[in-house]
């Protein structure tokens, strides 16, 4: 799980717009500064959300498990994501 997560985070870095948060020259995507956090070192005030990366990770895991029969260790380290729906559900 950790290996897949790092591959996706590193792989997605080049797609984030230049207007997003950057640390040490690397665009971070779903990472935002929080004024309530101390900022003694560069990046101390940053809060990662990585919602898009998490959705991609879960999607890839589902396919790999179903198609290839692989198992992933470390799934308990992933964050649960809410479902966003437009309209009412029947």
Steps between C-alpha positions, in 0.01 A plus 500: 500500500772745596691435177192562282418816697850645448500412129170681451602806704828535311338420167228762540733782602562620142127533422417751774461859380773749591239690703483215753717474811868434422766379744868483404400550137257204501129564438301326773144489370237472774716664765409832653662741749327540837558829680429335838810277472845623597733567209852483642624297200380502142199272473413486872170676429390263223208259534473212249159383387593296189136424427557451127800275557303293750214449254747385235671268749174333603396466135828335403496267798150380417600411142828336597333287768211394274695443180839382623401354837773693680469600864618827652645528847463827686143577389425608857729799442267642235244765591132437446350733241146637500285445196385812325172470318299752305130468550316245708576130508219254433 
